[in-house]
């Protein structure tokens, strides 16, 4: 979580879009859920900080 605080807006949005792309191509349910949870955490950081 601390690493996301050090990232700037552009880096967070890039990581967010990468996670969503990986989730689209993921095959397993657990993999998809894990990636979407990570993306949701990043999105909340975007909404809180910016």
GIRADA-V794042 format. One record per backbone hydrogen bond with DSSP energy under -1.0 kcal/mol. CO is the residue of the C=O (numbers start at 1). NH is the residue of the N-H. Records with the same first field share a line. If there is no record, write none. Layout:
BEGIN
CO=NH + NH
END
This chain:
BEGIN
1=5
2=6
8=12
9=13
10=14
11=15
12=16
13=17
14=18
15=19
16=20
17=21
18=22
19=23
20=24
21=25
28=32
29=33
30=34
31=35
32=36
33=37
34=38
35=39
36=40
37=41
38=42
39=43
40=44
41=45
42=46
43=47
44=48
45=49
46=50
END
